[in-house]
């Protein structure tokens, strides 16, 4: 694998070789001195260009980085759309494992970008627009304790979705059941992370909850991992049961800590309903 120094030399050469790129900023884990960096740490580059519309009509040659394994651009993001305005993405993965995510933006949004990123390192500043090499934005990605209304909404949504999973399992409509089950896992993980944040205000779960597994208690991590084992009707029922049991207990405890109201009686009734349906001997197909 190429070294970080080699990749950065190529990045500098690429930027210096195109006069339309007037500034470049490094974001993500490689811009944060406190984040672990390894072979899978992307190079997240924001490049700010003059005459953005013209730039898009004639994209720069990126062969300096070598042969690609796969490239994903804004043109490919119809299926998983990127809703950000005024940006053209070029994301490239290389056979040695390195990945570079280029976000090309109009020069006019440079200051706004710096404000909306937690940390930024200046890679290039051809016109001396920036007065330092390191910036901290106004965005804080720490896990925030939810308001009482948000907390109640999340827990109520969890229990509202439980009967959808039950219906799918009783009908043996596995994919129908899996979608709400996936949402139950997301809500459960949010709740567990809220609990961590209530004890450690500095807790940052990271993008896509990447750091959550290290912060959870061992039994909670075991439950969450077990809830992902859904390769049969039996394991899907077990996942549902494990999530319901954990959320029922832990949401009551968290509500007490936060001094929030919680309709525990209703949620206990929904859990009993799910258990009854699991043990019911009636036909599993309609």
N, C-alpha and C positions, 0 to 999 in steps of 0.2 A: 504493500500500500504506500502511496506517496505520502510524504511528510506534510504536516501542517504548513511548514515554511515553504515547501514547494507549491502548495495550493495557493497560499497567499501571494507568492511571487507571480503566479499565473493570473490571479485576480487583479493585482496591480497592473500587470502588463495589458490585460484586457481593457481595463478602465482608461489607462493612459493612452491606449491606441485608438480610442474613439472620442473625438473632440466634443461630440454632442453630449456626452456624459460629463456633467460639471461637478458632481459631488456623489460620494458613495458612503453608505453607512452600514456597519455590521451590527446585526441584531441577534436575538436568540441566545442560546446557551453560550456561544463563543464570545458574546459581549459581556457576559456576567462572570466576574472573577470567582464568585462563590458557587457556581454550578459545575458539576462534574462534566468533564469533556472526555469523550472516547471516540472510537472509530466511527460511531454512528451519529456523532454530533454534526448536524448540517451547518453549512455556511449560508447564513441568511443575509443576503445583500439587498439593500434598497439603493437603487441607482436613480439619480435625479437628472433629467435631461431637458435640453432646450427644444422647443418646437415639438412637443410630444406627438402630435398627429403625424408629422413628417417622419419622426423617428419610428413610429409603428409601421409605416409603409416600407421602411428599409432597415430591417433589424441587423444588428452587428453580427459578424462572424464569430462563433463561439468555439471553433475547432481547437483553439489554444488549450482547452481543458482536456482534450483527448476524445477518444471514441466513447460514445454514450451507450449505456445499457437500455435506458428508456427515458423519454422526454415527455413532460406533461406541461402544456401551456394553457393560457386563458382560453384559447380556441377549443381546448378539449374539456372545458369545465361546464358543459351543458348538463351532464349527468349529476355531478357534484358541483354546483355553481359557487363561484367566489363572488360574494355580493359587494365587495369593496369597489368603490368608484375610483376612477383616475389611476388605474394600475394595470400593467400587463405583466403576467407571471410567466416565467420560463424556469421550470424546475427540472433538473437533470440529475439522473443517477448514473454513476460510472462503474465499470466492471470491478474496480478495486474497492468499491463500497462507499466512496465519497459521494456526497450529494450537495449540490449547490442550488439554492432557491433564489433566483433573481426576481426582484420586484422593480420593474421600471416605472417611474412616476414623473409627472411634470415637475420641473424645478420649483414651481410656485407653491408646492405643498411641502417643501422641505421642513420648515419650522413646525408645521402641524404634525408631521410624522415624528419628529423628535419628542413632541409633547405626548404622543399617543403610544410610545414604546416605553417599557419600564427602564431599559438600559440600551445605550447606543455607543458604539465606538466609531469614530471618524476614520474611514479608510482613505478617502480622497476628498480634497477641497481645493479645486483648481482656481477658484476666484476669491479665496479667503473670506467666504461668507460666514464661516464658523470660527468662534474665538477660543475653542478648546477641543481637546481630543476625545473627551468622554462626556456623555450627557445622561442624565437621569430624567425620565419623563414624569408626567403627572399620573400615569396609570399605575395602579397598585393591584397586583394579581394575588394578593393574600386572600385566603378563604375568609369571607365575611360571615358573621353571624346573621341569620335571616331575621327580618322583622317578624313579629308574631303573626301577622296576616300571611306572610310568605310561608312561614313554617306550617301553619294550619292548612294552607292551600296544598303544600307538598304532601303532607300526610293524608289529607282527605283524598287527593288524587291517587295516591298509592292504593288506598282501600277501595276506591271506585273502580280501579283497574283489575282488582283481584277477580271479580266475577267474570270478566272477559277471558282470563286465563282458564278459569274453571269451565266455562262454556266450550272453549276450544278443545280442552282435554276430554270433556265428556263426549264431544262429537268426533274426537280423534282428528281434528283439524289442526295438525301440529304447527304449521306456519302461522295460522291465526293465533294460536296460543302463545307462540314464541315472541311475537312483537310486543304485546303488553307485558310479558314476563321480562323482556329486556328493559322496558321502562321502569318496572318495579326495581330491578337491580340498580338502575341509575339513581332513582330516588333514595334507595337504601344507602347507596354509597355517599350521596350528598349528606344524608342525615349523619352518617358516621363521621364524615369530615367536619360537619358543623360541631360535633361533639369534641373532636380533636381541637378545633379552633377555639372552642369555649375555654379550653385549658391552656392553649398555646396560641396567642393572638398572632404570632409571627408565622404560623403554619401556612405554607404555600403548596397546594397540591400539584401545581404545574399544569401544562397543557394536556388535555385529555386525561386528567387525574394520574399522570405518570408517577408522581411521588406518593400517592395515597397508600400504596401497598406497604411502604416502609413505616407509615405513621399509624396504621391500624393495629389494634390489639390482635394478638395471635388468633384468638377464637373468632373474632370478627372477620379477619382475613380468610380463615378456613371456611366460614359460612359463605362469604362472597365468592370464593373460588368454587365451592361446592355448587352454588347456584348457577354456575356456568356450564355444569355438566348436564346437558339436556339432549342426550342421544337416545332416549326412550321415553315411553309414557311414564314409567315408574320414576325415572330420574327427574322428569319435569314436575311431577307431583311433589317429589322430595325438595326440589328447588323452591317451589311455591311455599311449601310448608316451612322451610328454613327461613325464608325471607319474611314471611308473615310473623313467625314467632319472634324473630330478632327485632323487627320494626315495632311490633306491639310493645315489647319490653323497653327498648331503648328510646323510643319516642316519648313514652311516659316519663322516663328518667330525665331526658333532655328537657322536656317541658317543665319539669320541676326545677331543674337548674336555672333555666331561663325565666322562670316565673310566667310561663305561657299557659293559656287554657288549652285543653285537649278533650275531645269527645271520645274518651277511651271506651265507654260502654258500647257505642255504635260500632267501633272498630273491632271490639271483641266479638260482637254478634256476626260481623262479616267473616271473621276468622273461623268461628264455629260453623258458619254456613259452608265455607270452603272445605273444612274437615268432613262435614256431613256428606258433601257431594263426592269427596274422594272415596269415602267408605260406602257410599250408596251402591247397592247391587243392581240398580236399574241398567237398562241397555246404555252402552256408551256411544251408540250411533242413533241418529234420528231417522 
